Amino acid sequence: MKKILVALGFLVAAAAGFYLMMERKDTREREEDSSRRLMTLDERAVRGVRATVGSVEWSLERSDEGTWSILAPIRDPADGGAVMSLLQLLNQTEVLDTIDEPEQLSAYGLDPAMAEIRVVGTEAPVLYVGSETPTGNSVFMRVEGRPGVLVANVEMDSPFLSLDPGRLRDRSLTGMQMNDVRLVTIAQGGDSVTLEKEGEQWWITAPRRLPASQAVLTGLLEILGNAEMAGFIDGADRSEPRFRLGDSALVVRLAGSVTEREIRLGAGTDAGVRFAMRTGREAIMAVLGERLFTLPRSVDEFLDNKLTKANRYKVRWFRYRSGGRILELRRDPEREVWQAVDGSEYEDATILPMLVRLLEARLLGWRPGSLPAPSVADLEYEQDDGLKDRLVFGPDGSAALDSAPGVVFTPRISLPEIPG
């Protein structure tokens, strides 16, 4: 028994010794890792950034909703992604070497420092950024409370090589996510078109209700969302004739689930730049992009090229009347067959081509008015996603949709016969 107790004592002592050894190793490794990192800060807790470059102090603030704004020396929205990238850079920059006994700090561009960065909202030391090292790809820096001059590793495009807080400005034209847009209005010179997204489908809702082209809307939002900023004009008078941002401007209004924007597109330059302004931003924007000069703005440009918004593969029920006969079918998705009330069945190969001709007929034009009587055919349908509509065909080949009252469409169509 005594031998067992002695052996257990040795094991406990060995385990304790091993634990202490590993703890010292972990502590040493953490200290070494900390010395290799420029700073350690909680990016999520940062509420503001103060950056002084030369004699200009930039002040940025984070709202409770997480959006960033520049408060000084100008007032402007900030690019939240760019600000967070800067904070991550403070955390991730590697220290290559420490000069324990440095010369005069001015020899390293640190007296005065070329830039000074402070973060607000979390305990973090001040960072002083100096000049690039003679060998390149590294910069001299000092961290408040840390001895010596640090040699920090930087990439070729690192902002530490030429710190410009102006790069933190929001460089988007709209300042909102395009996939969140639910309403678009384009107006110029008293004419306007309004489009709204209902479910996953876009409709022209003013000056009258018409089916809108998904491709045209997607293209419009891509142009606005991908517009590149050439620069900003701060403190300029927006009423100056050279900008043409007054009554003659093209006005685009966007509304999403949370954000709304009004964007005014004015004159262009020979360099392919168009002047613009938007709500919530004081500066005039100089925006690149030739496509900004060719935005769709009329009803006909937004009109869909198909008669209906239906998807033949989503139709689960329809009732088609033509030539004195009626065909009413419901689809069995598991067996890919269509069943009639009397129990008869039809294959997809028979029914889908008929639905394509009716639902996806090419749209040639439209006019306000009513369908001439008497109607020669009609189609009611319902989709899996709940979309319902009714098509009525006139004797002159025209058509009307319940979802677009007061409009007569001209489709390119040859009405299919009812099979069987």
N, C-alpha and C positions, 0 to 999 in steps of 0.2 A: 504493500500500500504506500509505504514511504517512497519507494522508487517511482511509483506512478505519480505521486505528488511532485517529486523533484522534476520528473520529465515534463509534467504540465507547466511547472514554473518556468523551465527553460523555454517551452513553446510560447508562453505568454510574453516572456521577456523578448524573445526573438520577433514575435509579431509586433510588439510595441516598438522595437528598434526599427523594424522594416517600415512601419507606419510613419515614424518620425523622419526616417530617411526620405521616403517618398514625399512627405509633406514639405521638407526642406527643398527637395528637387522641384516640386510644383511651384513653391514660392519663388525659387530662383528663376524658373522658366517664365513665371508671370512677370517678374521684375525685368528680365531680359526682353520679353515681348513688349512690355510697357516702354522700355528705353528705345526700342526700335520704332515705336509708333510716335507720330508727331503729337497727337492729342488723344484724349479719351473723353467723349461727351455723349450724352443721351440725346440723339437727334430729335426724338419725339417730344422732348421736354422744352426744346428751344422755342422761345416766343418772339425773338427778334434778333437782328444782326445789325451791327454798326461797323461800317468799313470806312476807314479814312485813307484816301489815296491822294498823295500830294497834300494840298490844303483843303480838299473837298471831302466833306463827311456825308456818307450815304447812310440812311436809316431805313431799315425794312422791318415790317411788323407782321406777325401771323395772327389771323383772326381766330375766334373760337370755332369757326367752321373749317379752319385749316387752310384758308386762302391767304396768300401773301400779297402785301402792298408795299410800294415804295413811298415813304413819307417825306424824304428830303434827299437831295436838294431839289427834287421835283416830286410831284404827286402823280403816281402812275401805277397801274396793276403790275405785279411782278410775276414772273414765271415760276410757279411753285416747284416744278421739276428741276429747274436750274438752281434754285436756292437749296433744295435738298441735296443735289449733287455736290454743291460746294461744302455743305455740312459733312457729307460722306467723305469728301476729299480730306477734310480736316482729320477725320478718324482713320482714314486708310493710308495716308501718305507715310512712306517708310523713311526713317532716319538712317542715312548711310554712315554718318560719322559725327562725332562731337569734338569740337575744338575746345579743349579745356582751358587753354591759356591763349585766348584770342588777342590779336592786335587791337588797335583802336577800332571801335564798332563801325566808324565811317568807312573803313577799308572793306567792309562786307555789305555796304549799302544799308546799314542798320542805324546810322546816326546822322540824319534822321532816317527812320525806316521808310522804304518805298511805299509800304502799305501797312495798315494796322487793322486787325479784325477782332471784334469782340462779339460774343454771343450773349443773349439775354434770356433769362428764364431757367438756366441751369448753371451749376458751378463749373466754370471752365476758364482757364487762364487766357490772357490776351496773347494773340499771335502777332509777331512782327515779321514782316516779309522783307528780305533784303534783295541783293542783286544775284544774278546768275553766276555760278562758279565758272572759272576759266575753262574747265574741261567740258562744260555744258551738261545738259540733262540733270542738273541739280541746282538748288537755290539755297543761299544762306538764310537762316531764320533764327529767331529767338522766341522762346516760350516763357511767358511771365512765371517767375519762381523756379525756373529750371536753369541750372548753371551752364555756362558755355554757349558757343555758337553752334547751331545744328546745321548739318549738311543734309538737306532733304531731297529725296529722289523725286523727279517730276517727269511727266511725259512731254513730248514735243508740243502738244497743244494745251498744256496745262494753263489754267488761268493764273497760276502763281508766277508765270514768266512775264505776264503783262496784265496785272490785275485791273479789270475794268468793270466796276459794278453795274455799268450800263448794260452789260450782257445779261443781267438778271431781269431786265424788263420783259414783260409779256410781249412776245414777238408774233402772236397770232392776230389775225384780222378780226375774228369774232369773239375770242375769249370764252368760248363755250364748246362743249362736245357736240359734234354734228350728229352723232347717233341718238342724241336726246331731243333733237328738234322735232316738234309736233305741228308747228304752224309756220308758214312762210308767206309774207306779203311783199310784192315787188311793185313799186310805184314810181312814176316819173311823169311830170307834166300833166297831172290830173288823171292819168290812166293808171289803173292798178289791177293786180291779179292776186287773189288769196288762195292758198292751198293748205289743206289740213290732212293730217294722217289719222285715219280711222282704223284701229287695229293695226294691221300691217300694210294697209293700202292707202295710197294718196289720192285725194279728190280735189279738183278745183271747186271752191265753194263760193267764190265771187269773181266776176260779176254775176255768174250763175253756176249752178252745179253741173259739173262735167267730170268724166273719168280722167285722171291725170296720169301721165307717163311716169312709171317708176324709174326708168332709166334716166329721163331728163332731170327728175328731182335729185336722184343720186349724183348725177354729174354736177348739178348746181352746188350741192352741199360739199362735194369734193373740191370744187374750185375755191369756194369760200374758206373751207377748212384748211386747205393746203397752200393758201396764198402766203408768199414769202415777204417778210418785211425788209425793205431796203434801208429804212432809217426813220427817224422821228423829227418833227419840226416842233420844238417847244416854244411856247410863248407867242406863236404867230396869231394874227387876226384871221379867224375862219371866214370872215366876210370878204377877204381880198379876192378880187375877180380872178386872179391867176389860179385859185384853187377850185372854183366853180362848185362849192359845197353848199350853195344856197338852194333856191327853188328849182334850179335846173338839174340838180344832182339826182342820181339814181338811188332810191331809198329802199333798202332791204331790211325788213323786220323779221326777226327770228324769235320764236318762243319755244322753250322746252318745259320740262316738268318743274324746274326751279328758276332758271335764268331766262331773261328776255333781253334782246339787244336790238338797237336800231343802228344800222350801218349806212353811211352816206358815201357814195362813190362819186368823185368829182372828175376834174380834168386829168388828162394824161400828158406825159412828156415824150420826147423823141426817144428816150432811153427805155421806153416800155414800162414806165412807172406811173401808177395812178394814185392820186391823192385821195385819202379816205379819212373818215372820222367815225367814232362810235360812242354810244352812251357809256358813261363811266370812265372815260379817258379824255384828258385835257389836250394831249398832244395830237397834232395832225400826223397821220401815218402816210408814209410813202411806200406803196405796196407794189411788188413786182408781179408780173403775170399778164401775158397778152390775153389770156382767156377771160380776165376780168372785164375786158372791153366787149365781149360777145355773149354776155349772160342772157339767157332767155327772159323775156319780159311780157310776152303777149299770151292770150288764151290759147291760140293755135299752136304756139311753140311748146306749151305744156300739155296739150291734148294727147291722150293715149292713142296708140295706133291700133288698138284692139277694141272691139265693140263692148266687151264686158270685162269686169275684174275677176271673173271666175277662173278656176283651175280645174280642168276636166278630171284630174286625178283625185280631187277632193270632193267632187259631187257625190252625194250619197242618196239623193232622191231627186227626181224630176218628173214633170208632167208636160208632154209635148202634144199640141193639137195642130194638125195640118191635113188639108184635103178631106175634111169631114171625119177624120179618124183621130183617136186619142191613144197615146202610149204613156203609161205611168209605170215607172220602174224604181226599185230600191236596190242598192248594191249590197251584195254579200262580200265583204272584204276578205274573208277567210278563203272563200272559194273563187273569188274574182269572177263572179257571175252577177247578172242583174235579174231580179225576180219581179214578175208582174203580179197583179192582184189575183189573177186566175191560176197562179202557180207556174206559168210558163217561164222559161229562163232564156237569157241572151248572153252571149259571150262578150268580153271586153272588146274583142276584135270587131264586133258588129256595132257596139254602142259608142265607143270612144271616138271613132272618126265622125260620127254624126254630131256628137257634142262639140268637137273641134270646129266644125263648120258653123254651128250656131253661136257658140260662145266666143270663139276667137276669130271671128270674121274681121278682115282688115277694115279699119274705119277710114273712110275717104273724106268725110266732112260732117257738118252739123248746121242746123238752123233753129232759131226759136220758133215755137208753134206747136201744133197738135198733129198727130198722125192721121192721115186721111182714112176715112171709113169706106167699106168695112175692112176689118183686119182679116188677113188670110192665114195667119198662124200665130201661135204664141207658145212660150216656154217658161214654165216656173221651175225653179231649182233651189236646192239647199245643199250647202257644203258641210263637211265635218267640223269646220271652225265656226259654224253658225251663220255664215254669210248667206243671205237669201236675196233673190231678186226675181223680176219677171220681165221677159222680153216680148214685145208685140210687134208683128211685121205687117206693114201696110201693102196695099195692092200695087204700089209703084216701086216696091223694093226697099222702101225706107223702114226704119225701126225706131222703137221707143223703149226706154227703160223706166221701170217704176222708181228706181233710185235717182233718176235725173229728170224730174217732171218739167214739162214745158219745153222740152228739147226733142227735135226729130233728127235722127242720125241717118247718114247715108253709108251703109256698109257694102263691101263687095262680097256678095253672098248668093249662092244658089241653094234654096231651101231643100234640105234632104227629105226623102220620102220615109214614111214610117215602115220599118221592116216587117216582113211576115205577111 
